[in-house]
Amino acid sequence: MKPDTHQPLLDSGFWRAVIVMAVISAVLMYIVVVYPIDRAFLPEASVVSVPIDNLFKFSMFFSVPILVYVNGFIIYFALRYRRRPEEPIEAVGSPIHDHPALETTWTIIPGILMIVLAVLSYYIIPMYYPTGQATASAVTMEAIGHKFYFEFRYPGLKQSVMNEMHLPIGVPVTLDITSYEETLDVKTGPVLHSFWVPEFRLKQDMIPGMVVPIHFTAREIGTFRIVCAEFCGLGHSHMWGKVVVQSKTDFDKWYAQQQTEAAAPEAERLITLAGGDASAGQGLFNAKCTACHNAAPFAQTKVGPGLADLFDDPEHPNLVTGKKATPANVADVLEHGAHGSYGVMPNMHANGLTDKDVANLVAYLQTLHK
């Protein structure tokens, strides 16, 4: 296209495009304001969820017109100043090379928005990471990431709670977050996880050797997801848990029950293996165990070794505990877990297994052969 200095660049076609983009922006900005994130998408289950959502809406509100106008003008100019079939290959479009006023405007406005966003974030984010007197909480507990489960430790409880965090509603909580140093895992070493409760708007990396305190208050009774939001190995997809927010009365009952169980004398008990269902055990193995084990020969490892011929392998006659590979000793490993050169084997509570599940798994493992 030959430059035409007499052709107006901001003609009616340009302004029609501007008006269309303005209407689209206004509609989308209205949707951002009125869209009920808490009801239609994610409940605002913690006190700080509300300002976090407001901050998100603020950034979305001003991002919409930027998105619409930038992409709209790209499309408009690409169509208006495209080379026509009758024009030579070296034809050029508009002779305009710069517009200082326009460039200054589109630099200053986003700059101001970024400063405002930074100031708002400065006041909101510390609600999760308070300092000084603001750190005072009614409950301080620990969340520890393992391969591949979450462990929660409560003050006054001797035993940990696996994959299930109970909280009283309306009570400020400080959660000390870290990850277990898998120092016995010679293949992978320490593992990073990410503790994410979407309904709490809470996400924090779980780093071995580092304790990060997070402060929050649950504001809605219910059961909410805990997700590991960072790839942590072959069992990553199995690493999930839940937060159970209860009334103060219900939480006190749950806590008292945990204390009673911890105070009871620990008697030796034997899981009954008779009647184990190999078919049910196979389903459990596929759901619970395949993150770390193959139903294949010992050398075909994932996190742990393959478990085919577990009871009849002359090259590996002993379990990770050093005991002979018998059904009772395998059940003991499933029940209590173990540590070894391959890392940590979670106990039955961490894996969410019942006595019957253990019996079914042992029955299935007895059917595996090379």
ZAMARGU-4260 file (C-alpha; in steps of 0.2 Angstrom, whole numbers, plus 5000, padded with zeros to 4 digits):
<rodrens>
0) 5000/5000/5000 | 5007/5017/4995 | 5007/5030/5010 | 4993/5041/5008 | 4996/5057/5019
5) 4978/5063/5015 | 4969/5048/5021 | 4963/5050/5039 | 4970/5037/5051 | 4957/5039/5064
10) 4942/5038/5053 | 4925/5031/5057 | 4930/5013/5055 | 4943/5016/5068 | 4931/5024/5080
15) 4918/5010/5077 | 4931/4997/5082 | 4935/5007/5098 | 4916/5008/5102 | 4914/4989/5100
20) 4929/4985/5111 | 4923/4998/5124 | 4906/4988/5125 | 4914/4971/5126 | 4926/4978/5140
25) 4911/4986/5149 | 4901/4969/5149 | 4916/4959/5154 | 4921/4971/5168 | 4903/4971/5175
30) 4904/4951/5175 | 4920/4952/5185 | 4912/4963/5198 | 4896/4954/5200 | 4902/4936/5197
35) 4900/4926/5214 | 4916/4917/5216 | 4912/4911/5233 | 4895/4903/5228 | 4898/4898/5210
40) 4916/4893/5210 | 4925/4892/5227 | 4918/4895/5245 | 4927/4908/5255 | 4931/4897/5269
45) 4944/4907/5278 | 4943/4925/5284 | 4957/4931/5273 | 4948/4923/5257 | 4937/4938/5256
50) 4951/4951/5254 | 4961/4939/5243 | 4946/4938/5231 | 4943/4957/5231 | 4962/4958/5226
55) 4959/4946/5212 | 4944/4955/5206 | 4953/4971/5206 | 4967/4964/5195 | 4954/4956/5184
60) 4944/4972/5182 | 4958/4982/5175 | 4965/4967/5165 | 4949/4965/5155 | 4950/4982/5145
65) 4969/4979/5143 | 4966/4962/5136 | 4952/4967/5125 | 4960/4983/5118 | 4977/4975/5115
70) 4970/4960/5106 | 4956/4970/5098 | 4968/4982/5090 | 4980/4969/5084 | 4965/4960/5075
75) 4959/4977/5068 | 4975/4983/5062 | 4980/4966/5054 | 4963/4967/5044 | 4964/4985/5040
80) 4982/4986/5034 | 4984/4969/5027 | 4991/4968/5009 | 4978/4967/4996 | 4980/4954/4982
85) 4982/4968/4969 | 4996/4976/4979 | 5014/4972/4976 | 5024/4961/4989 | 5034/4976/4995
90) 5019/4987/4999 | 5018/4995/5016 | 5004/5000/5027 | 5002/5016/5037 | 5017/5028/5037
95) 5015/5031/5056 | 5030/5025/5066 | 5027/5032/5083 | 5015/5042/5094 | 5023/5049/5110
100) 5007/5054/5118 | 4999/5037/5115 | 5015/5027/5121 | 5016/5038/5136 | 4998/5034/5141
105) 4999/5016/5139 | 5015/5016/5150 | 5009/5027/5164 | 4991/5019/5166 | 4998/5001/5168
110) 5012/5008/5179 | 4999/5016/5191 | 4989/5000/5192 | 5004/4990/5196 | 5009/5002/5210
115) 4991/5001/5217 | 4991/4982/5216 | 5007/4981/5225 | 5001/4993/5239 | 4985/4982/5241
120) 4995/4966/5241 | 5007/4974/5254 | 4992/4975/5266 | 4983/4959/5262 | 4997/4946/5260
125) 5004/4949/5278 | 4987/4942/5284 | 4994/4925/5280 | 5012/4929/5286 | 5009/4941/5302
130) 5023/4947/5313 | 5024/4953/5331 | 5008/4953/5341 | 4998/4947/5326 | 5005/4930/5327
135) 4996/4926/5343 | 4984/4911/5339 | 4973/4900/5349 | 4980/4884/5340 | 4997/4881/5334
140) 5000/4865/5325 | 5011/4857/5311 | 5009/4851/5293 | 5022/4840/5286 | 5023/4834/5269
145) 5029/4816/5265 | 5030/4805/5250 | 5015/4804/5247 | 5004/4810/5261 | 5001/4824/5274
150) 5005/4823/5292 | 4997/4835/5305 | 5003/4837/5323 | 4992/4844/5336 | 4998/4851/5353
155) 4994/4839/5367 | 4992/4824/5356 | 5005/4811/5356 | 5000/4803/5339 | 5000/4812/5322
160) 4984/4813/5311 | 4987/4808/5293 | 4979/4817/5278 | 4965/4825/5288 | 4966/4841/5297
165) 4952/4846/5309 | 4949/4864/5314 | 4937/4873/5325 | 4927/4887/5316 | 4932/4905/5320
170) 4948/4901/5330 | 4964/4909/5324 | 4976/4895/5319 | 4995/4896/5315 | 5001/4881/5305
175) 5019/4878/5304 | 5022/4870/5287 | 5037/4860/5282 | 5042/4844/5272 | 5050/4828/5279
180) 5068/4826/5274 | 5068/4810/5265 | 5087/4807/5269 | 5085/4788/5268 | 5079/4790/5250
185) 5096/4788/5241 | 5088/4790/5224 | 5079/4806/5226 | 5084/4814/5242 | 5073/4828/5250
190) 5056/4831/5241 | 5047/4848/5239 | 5028/4848/5241 | 5015/4862/5240 | 5001/4864/5253
195) 4986/4870/5244 | 4968/4873/5251 | 4959/4881/5237 | 4944/4886/5248 | 4955/4895/5260
200) 4965/4904/5246 | 4980/4896/5255 | 4995/4889/5246 | 5013/4887/5253 | 5028/4877/5248
205) 5033/4863/5260 | 5052/4864/5260 | 5063/4851/5269 | 5073/4860/5283 | 5062/4876/5283
210) 5047/4879/5293 | 5035/4893/5287 | 5021/4898/5299 | 5005/4902/5290 | 4991/4911/5300
215) 4972/4909/5296 | 4955/4908/5303 | 4942/4896/5296 | 4925/4904/5294 | 4914/4891/5286
220) 4909/4874/5292 | 4912/4860/5280 | 4925/4848/5272 | 4938/4856/5260 | 4952/4849/5249
225) 4970/4848/5253 | 4980/4847/5237 | 4999/4845/5233 | 5001/4859/5220 | 5019/4854/5215
230) 5025/4839/5206 | 5034/4828/5220 | 5036/4812/5211 | 5027/4797/5204 | 5014/4797/5219
235) 5010/4816/5216 | 4992/4812/5210 | 4989/4802/5226 | 4994/4815/5238 | 4978/4824/5244
240) 4969/4826/5260 | 4955/4836/5268 | 4952/4850/5280 | 4937/4847/5292 | 4930/4863/5299
245) 4919/4860/5314 | 4909/4869/5327 | 4919/4871/5343 | 4909/4858/5352 | 4912/4845/5338
250) 4930/4849/5337 | 4932/4847/5356 | 4924/4830/5355 | 4935/4825/5341 | 4951/4831/5350
255) 4945/4822/5366 | 4943/4806/5356 | 4961/4808/5349 | 4968/4810/5367 | 4958/4795/5373
260) 4965/4784/5359 | 4983/4791/5363 | 4981/4788/5382 | 4975/4770/5380 | 4988/4756/5383
265) 4995/4750/5366 | 4991/4732/5366 | 4998/4720/5354 | 4985/4715/5341 | 4986/4704/5326
270) 4976/4708/5310 | 4966/4693/5305 | 4972/4688/5287 | 4959/4674/5285 | 4946/4678/5272
275) 4956/4691/5263 | 4949/4694/5245 | 4963/4695/5232 | 4951/4703/5219 | 4947/4718/5232
280) 4966/4718/5236 | 4970/4721/5217 | 4959/4736/5217 | 4967/4743/5233 | 4984/4740/5226
285) 4980/4749/5210 | 4972/4764/5220 | 4985/4765/5234 | 5001/4756/5230 | 5005/4759/5212
290) 5012/4776/5215 | 5027/4768/5223 | 5027/4749/5218 | 5025/4739/5202 | 5016/4722/5202
295) 5032/4716/5194 | 5049/4708/5198 | 5059/4716/5212 | 5071/4726/5200 | 5057/4735/5192
300) 5057/4749/5205 | 5047/4765/5206 | 5049/4773/5223 | 5050/4755/5231 | 5054/4738/5223
305) 5042/4728/5213 | 5032/4716/5223 | 5030/4700/5212 | 5035/4684/5220 | 5036/4694/5237
310) 5034/4678/5247 | 5045/4667/5236 | 5060/4677/5230 | 5076/4668/5234 | 5086/4684/5230
315) 5076/4694/5242 | 5070/4683/5256 | 5068/4697/5269 | 5057/4712/5270 | 5063/4730/5273
320) 5061/4727/5291 | 5074/4712/5290 | 5060/4699/5294 | 5056/4684/5283 | 5043/4688/5270
325) 5028/4679/5277 | 5010/4685/5276 | 5010/4691/5294 | 5026/4701/5292 | 5020/4709/5276
330) 5004/4714/5286 | 5015/4721/5299 | 5024/4732/5286 | 5007/4738/5279 | 5000/4741/5297
335) 5015/4751/5304 | 5025/4757/5289 | 5044/4755/5288 | 5060/4765/5284 | 5073/4758/5272
340) 5085/4762/5258 | 5071/4766/5246 | 5063/4779/5258 | 5048/4779/5270 | 5034/4767/5269
345) 5018/4775/5276 | 5008/4766/5289 | 4990/4760/5286 | 4982/4776/5294 | 4992/4787/5282
350) 4987/4776/5267 | 4969/4776/5273 | 4968/4757/5276 | 4957/4746/5287 | 4961/4729/5294
355) 4951/4721/5281 | 4960/4731/5267 | 4977/4725/5274 | 4970/4707/5273 | 4964/4710/5255
360) 4981/4717/5250 | 4991/4702/5258 | 4979/4690/5248 | 4982/4699/5232 | 5001/4700/5235
365) 5001/4681/5237 | 4994/4679/5219 | 5008/4689/5211 | 5021/4680/5201 | 5035/4685/5189
</rodrens>
